[in-house]
Amino acid sequence: MNFFNYKLYEDKTVLKVTRNGEIIRAIDFKPGNQYVVNPLNKQKKKHRGRYVTLKGIESDKHNGILSAKVKYLDTNRSGKIILDDLDNILQ
């Protein structure tokens, strides 16, 4: 089971994903930076591999889920993605 740990700062949001005490993913999210959609769930195919620019982060107070407002680089359209699905771009 994956555990998500969010820390919200004024200029960035830090996400750490752990499984069995081992860190799987650690990302610093800053508005304006580029990321790739890479869900941890292998069955989640929607938007996988698309590059986005982060515009902002919203929280859903009822569910406790953070979502990211993004702009897709291939179509220049805006959208929302669960923050856990974003990953750093590997160079």
N, C-alpha and C positions, 0 to 999 in steps of 0.2 A: 504494500500500500504506500502511495506517495503522500508525503506531508509537505505543505506549502507554508513558507514563512515570509511574510511581507513586512518591510519597514518603509514607512513613508517619510521622506525628508522634504525640505522646501524645494530643492532643485532636481531631485531624483527619487526613484523608487527602487528598492533592492528586493529581489526575489531569490529565495533559495528553495530548491526542491530536493528533498531527501527521501531515500528508500532504504529501509533497514539501517538507518544511521549513516548511510553513505550519501554524500552530496552528488546528485545527478546533474543539476543545472544551477548555476549562480549567475544572475544577470543584473546589471545596473541599467535601469530604464531612464532615459533623459529625452524630453520632447525635442524633436528635430533629428534624432539619430535614426539610422536605418537598421531594420531587423528582417529576419526571414520567418515565415510561418512554418513551424515545425512542432506539431502537437506530440506530446509524450504518448498518447494513446495511438497505437499503430493503425487502428480501424478508422480513425478520423481522417478522411481524405480531402475534405473541403478546404480549399485555399492552400493546401500543403505545397511548399516550395515557392510561394509568391513572396516577393520583396515588398516591404512597406516602409513608410516613414511614420514615426510615432508623432501624433498631434497632441495627445493628452491622455490622462487616465481618469476613469470614473469608477465610483464604487456603488454597488447595489446594496443598499442598507438592509433590504429584506432577506437576501440570500447570502450576503457577506462575500460576494464575488467581485473581484476587480476586473474591469474590462478596459480595453485600450481603444481609443479613437485613432484610426490609422488612415493613411492615404496610400492606395495601391500604386506602385510605381509603373506597372505595365498598362494601366488604364486611366490613371489619374483620378479615380473615383474614391470617395470616402466610404468608410465602413467601421464596424466594431468587431473586435475579436477578444476572446477571453485572454487575459494577460499571460496565463500559463502557457499558451500556445506559441508565443513569440520566443525566438532564440537569436543569439548573436550570429552575425554573418562571419563564416570562417574564411580567412584569406588564403 
